[in-house]
Amino acid sequence: MSQESQTPVSGGGPSPPSPGRAFDTTRLTRPEFVTAMAHFYRGEMNRTLTWRTRLDTSTHWAIVSTLAILTFSFNNPSYSQETLIVGMYANLVFLLYEARRFRFFDVWRARLRIVEQCFYAPLLRGDLRCSMEEWGEKLANDLLRPKFKITLAQAIRARLLRNYLFVFAFLFLAWAGRLFVLQPRETGATQGLLVIGAFPWWVGVVLVAVVYLVLAGIVLFAPKVERPELAYWSDPSRRGQEVPDLDV
């Protein structure tokens, strides 16, 4: 190796930028930006579909469990009321799990909507302007600090009205029908139908009333879930609950 090659370059000129510094200071070209957005959209779509599958799984379990509970209840008259009440609370647990999963699904869905609304739609329309100002900044902030777009009560309301309303309605009709129609017809007696084992008669009524009063309160008083671009992205000052790091 020659002496010249071993001598470091000196002088008053600036040293060449490192690769990291060059990347930070170089703006992406349009083809590079379009390629990056396409890959980003594909990744967010995959996460959305994954959480959508989890939503379907919990719904399927709730339906299968309800059918099994109804079958056991009508085949075992002595435990019909207890079985149906247990089924109501089991479906309440399923609903809570599904609402939690729906909140995560809504995070990825909101990102997809802003990309579709402000990138792909203007691209296909031939007019690159978007009605949402600084949509890239909003999306970048959400990537840096993910936030839930809806509350747990809103998620429960959405999943209850979409799927679980019929499940709880069937369980209530089965409970009332079994208690006041089928059982008196089979036993010829109307006394003691509300008694559960050694508990007073009002315990079963209270347990059922708690479930349906809570669900009714959520439906009546929880805010309705709006589209992500209306409920979240239009208000940059809105502070939602941050997504826990362990759950991302």
Protein Blocks (a to p, Z undefined) as FASTA:
>chain_A
ZZklmpccedjbdcdddfklmmmmpccdfklmmmmmmmmmmmmmmmmmmmmmmmmmmmmm
mmmmmmmmmmmmmmmmmlmmmmmmmmmmmmmmmmmmmmmmmmmmmmmmmmmmmmmmmmmm
mmmnopabdfbghklmmmmmmmmmgcdfbdfklmmmmmmmmmmmmmmmmmmmmmmmmmmm
mmmmmnopaghklpghjbcfklmmmmmmmmmmmmmmmmmmmccdddfklmmmmmmkbccd
dddfklZZ
